[in-house]
């Protein structure tokens, strides 16, 4: 990565990257039943509940 002055900088040293899996580990520590219940309720508000009956759901995400 180049700075505006044209010198190379290591993104890990300037705080622009997480260590591998670090952001997910932090997220996983904060997930609890309440957050899961709110996520399920949010999906139900977006979709017809009859569509969800007997279905599975895969969130592939789009990054952090």
C-alpha positions as CSV (number, residue, x, y, z in Angstrom):
1,X,0.0,0.0,0.0
2,X,1.4,3.4,-0.9
3,X,0.8,6.5,1.1
4,X,0.2,9.9,-0.5
5,X,3.9,10.6,-0.3
6,X,4.6,7.5,-2.4
7,X,6.3,5.4,0.3
8,X,5.2,1.8,1.0
9,X,3.4,1.2,4.3
10,X,2.4,-2.1,5.9
11,X,-1.4,-2.1,6.4
12,X,-1.0,-4.2,9.5
13,X,1.3,-1.7,11.1
14,X,-1.0,1.3,10.4
15,X,-4.1,-0.4,11.8
16,X,-6.1,-1.0,8.6
17,X,-6.3,-4.8,8.8
18,X,-7.5,-7.3,11.4
19,X,-5.3,-10.3,12.1
20,X,-6.7,-13.4,10.4
21,X,-10.0,-14.3,12.0
22,X,-9.6,-11.6,14.7
23,X,-12.7,-9.7,13.7
24,X,-14.8,-12.9,13.7
25,X,-13.5,-14.0,17.1
26,X,-14.5,-10.6,18.5
27,X,-17.9,-10.9,17.0
28,X,-18.4,-14.5,18.2
29,X,-17.7,-13.4,21.8
30,X,-20.6,-11.0,21.6
31,X,-23.2,-13.3,20.1
32,X,-25.8,-14.5,22.6
33,X,-29.4,-15.8,22.5
34,X,-30.8,-12.3,22.5
35,X,-28.8,-11.3,19.4
36,X,-29.8,-14.5,17.6
37,X,-33.5,-14.0,18.5
38,X,-33.3,-10.4,17.1
39,X,-31.7,-11.7,13.9
40,X,-34.4,-14.3,13.4
41,X,-37.1,-11.7,14.0
42,X,-35.5,-9.4,11.5
43,X,-35.5,-12.1,8.8
44,X,-39.2,-12.9,9.6
45,X,-40.1,-9.2,9.2
46,X,-38.4,-9.2,5.8
47,X,-39.8,-12.5,4.5
48,X,-43.2,-14.2,4.5
49,X,-43.0,-16.7,7.5
50,X,-44.7,-19.4,5.3
51,X,-41.7,-19.2,2.9
52,X,-39.4,-20.0,5.8
53,X,-41.2,-23.0,7.1
54,X,-39.1,-26.1,6.7
55,X,-36.3,-24.1,5.1
56,X,-32.7,-23.5,6.0
57,X,-30.9,-20.1,5.6
58,X,-27.3,-19.5,4.6
59,X,-25.8,-16.0,5.0
60,X,-22.7,-15.8,2.9
61,X,-22.1,-12.3,3.9
62,X,-20.2,-9.5,2.1
63,X,-17.3,-8.9,4.4
64,X,-16.9,-7.0,7.6
